[in-house]
Structure formats: C-alpha cells, structure tokens
Amino acid sequence: MELITHSNLLALSYERRVRRFVAKLEGYSAMRARAEQVLILRKRLADHVPTRRTFPRRPRMRGRE
C-alpha cells in the first residue's frame, strides 16, 4: 500500500491537472478541425452557382386566394 504523503498528493493533483489540460487541448483540436470543415463547405457553397434545379419554385396553391 502506498503511503499518503504530501508529495504524493501533489503528484496526484499535478497528474489530474495535466490530464484535464490535455483533454481540453484535444477538444480545441477537434473544434479547429470542425472549423476547417466549415471553411471548406463555405468555399464550396461560394463556388456553387445556384440554378432552378438547386432552388425549384414552390408550386402555386390554386383555388386559394
């Protein structure tokens, strides 16, 4: 059984903080990857020329005025 000493508690708290920090960094990298995907999609949409096929007209409601 390991002795609970002040230095052991410090090491545990440091390890916990490092784990949290690494998890936060992984979250940031995931967000950055998502942001890059959004930029790619925005560029694709900007390059796309809309046509009637892309945005068809809504059918008129006949008989209702």
Beta strands, then each sheet from edge to edge (+ up, - down):
end
